[in-house]
Amino acid sequence: MNSTFAVLFGVLPAFLLVPLTIFPLIAGLAEIAETPGWGALSVAWAVGGLLGVRTLLQVYGGTYTENTIPGLLAGIAAAAPIVWFTVMYFGWPYSLLPLYFSAGPVIVAVGYIVEILFFESADDARIIEYEEV
């Protein structure tokens, strides 16, 4: 994937969304005792977003592990409600900036998944094996 495209539309917007995951994480942890379902959902959403950003940064840096595709899918799942909300509730010219921050990383993550699954040969697999101690 073109690295300028990946930085402008994937890494930069995803990295700028990281501070927004702190509120759902803290609110979910505080709410888990009172309403466990919503608290756990908030925590899972925030952790999925953080995991997706971390994995997107790893893939951009050239590091692939056995958790690369699940990490990218977790980030896509975390960003999907934001993309849906943006498309449903903002008008045409007003939705472009929020879509840059929400749909941009999703498109780049999908591009990386397609590149890994369909264009990587089995001989050129770049998956790092971790040694157990």
C-alpha positions in Angstrom: 0.0 0.0 0.0 1.2 3.5 -0.7 2.8 4.8 2.4 1.7 8.4 1.9 -1.9 7.3 1.6 -1.6 5.1 4.7 -0.2 7.9 6.8 -2.6 10.6 5.6 -5.8 8.6 5.7 -5.0 5.8 8.2 -2.3 6.4 10.7 -2.7 10.1 11.4 -6.5 10.1 11.9 -6.4 6.9 13.9 -3.7 8.3 16.1 -5.7 11.5 16.7 -8.7 9.4 17.8 -6.8 7.7 20.6 -7.5 10.4 23.2 -11.3 9.9 22.5 -11.1 6.3 23.6 -10.0 7.4 27.1 -13.5 8.6 28.1 -15.4 5.4 27.1 -12.7 3.3 28.8 -13.0 5.3 32.1 -16.8 5.6 31.9 -17.1 1.8 31.2 -14.9 0.9 34.1 -16.9 3.2 36.4 -20.2 1.9 35.2 -19.3 -1.8 35.2 -20.6 -2.3 38.8 -23.9 -0.6 38.2 -24.8 -1.8 34.7 -22.4 -4.5 33.7 -23.6 -4.9 30.2 -23.1 -1.2 29.2 -19.9 -1.0 31.2 -18.4 -4.0 29.5 -19.5 -2.8 26.1 -17.8 0.6 26.6 -14.6 -1.1 27.8 -14.6 -3.5 24.9 -15.2 -0.7 22.4 -12.4 1.4 23.8 -10.0 -1.6 24.0 -10.9 -2.6 20.4 -10.2 0.9 19.2 -6.8 1.1 21.0 -5.9 -2.4 19.7 -6.9 -1.4 16.2 -4.7 1.8 16.3 -1.8 -0.2 17.7 -2.1 -2.8 15.0 -2.4 -0.2 12.3 0.8 1.4 13.5 2.5 -2.0 13.6 1.5 -2.9 10.1 2.5 0.5 8.8 5.9 0.0 10.4 6.2 -3.4 8.7 5.6 -5.7 11.7 3.2 -8.5 11.2 2.2 -11.0 13.9 -0.4 -13.7 14.2 -2.7 -11.1 15.8 -2.4 -8.6 12.9 -5.7 -9.4 11.2 -7.7 -9.7 14.4 -6.3 -6.4 15.6 -7.2 -4.7 12.4 -10.7 -6.2 12.6 -11.1 -5.0 16.2 -10.2 -1.5 15.0 -12.7 -1.7 12.2 -15.4 -2.9 14.5 -14.7 -0.1 17.0 -14.8 2.6 14.2 -17.9 1.2 12.5 -20.5 2.8 14.9 -18.7 6.2 14.5 -18.9 5.8 10.7 -22.5 4.9 10.8 -23.4 7.8 13.1 -21.5 10.2 10.9 -23.3 9.0 7.7 -26.7 9.0 9.3 -26.7 12.3 11.2 -24.5 14.7 9.3 -25.4 16.4 6.0 -23.3 16.1 2.9 -20.7 18.8 3.3 -20.6 18.5 7.1 -19.8 14.8 7.1 -16.5 15.0 5.2 -14.3 15.9 8.2 -15.8 13.4 10.6 -15.6 10.7 7.9 -11.9 11.5 7.4 -11.3 10.6 11.0 -13.6 7.6 11.2 -13.8 6.0 7.7 -10.2 6.8 6.7 -8.6 4.4 9.1 -11.2 1.8 8.3 -10.4 2.0 4.6 -6.7 1.7 5.2 -7.2 -1.2 7.6 -9.3 -3.0 5.0 -6.6 -2.3 2.4 -4.0 -3.9 4.7 -6.2 -6.9 5.3 -6.7 -7.4 1.5 -3.0 -7.0 0.9 -2.1 -9.5 3.6 -4.7 -12.1 2.6 -4.7 -11.9 -1.2 -1.3 -10.4 -2.3 1.2 -12.0 0.2 2.6 -15.2 -1.1 3.0 -18.0 1.4 6.8 -18.0 0.8 7.1 -14.3 1.7 5.1 -14.4 4.9 6.3 -11.7 7.2 4.7 -13.0 10.4 7.0 -12.8 13.4 7.1 -15.9 15.6 7.4 -15.2 19.3 9.5 -17.6 21.4 8.0 -18.9 24.6 10.3 -18.5 27.6 
